[in-house]
Amino acid sequence: MNLQGFNQFLNDPRTVILALWVLAWKGYALWRAAKNDQKYWYIAMLVINLLGILEIVYLLFFQKEGKLWQKIFIKNKKGKK
């Protein structure tokens, strides 16, 4: 194993930030897909790595319950009459 290459990876803050970005989106999207019993989405997100883009698209538009765009952009009208 080439430890010099790994050390260069850790010393570049851009790659560390990118890795954390991908890990956060992938973790949340995989958790939501498993919770919603959407196994094809789960497998696709587990295998395909597009820097978090697939995970964000899933969370915004394709999860069964509680789509992220609804939580962000649509106000809750239950309390208003």
C-alpha positions, 0 to 999 in steps of 0.5 A: 500500500502506498502511504505517501499517496494516502498522506497527500490525500489527507493533506489536501483539504479539498479532497477531505471536504469532498469525501465528507460531502459525499459521505454525508449525502450517501449516508442520509440517502441510503438510510432514507431508501432503506427506511422507505423499502426502496431496494433498487434505489439503495443498490444504485446509490451504493454502487454508483458514485457521482459525488453525491448527485444521485443521492441529492436527486433521490432525496429531492424527488424520488423518496416515498415519504418526506421528499426533501424539496417539500420540507424545504420549499412548501410551508406547513399549512396545518396550523393556518386557516 
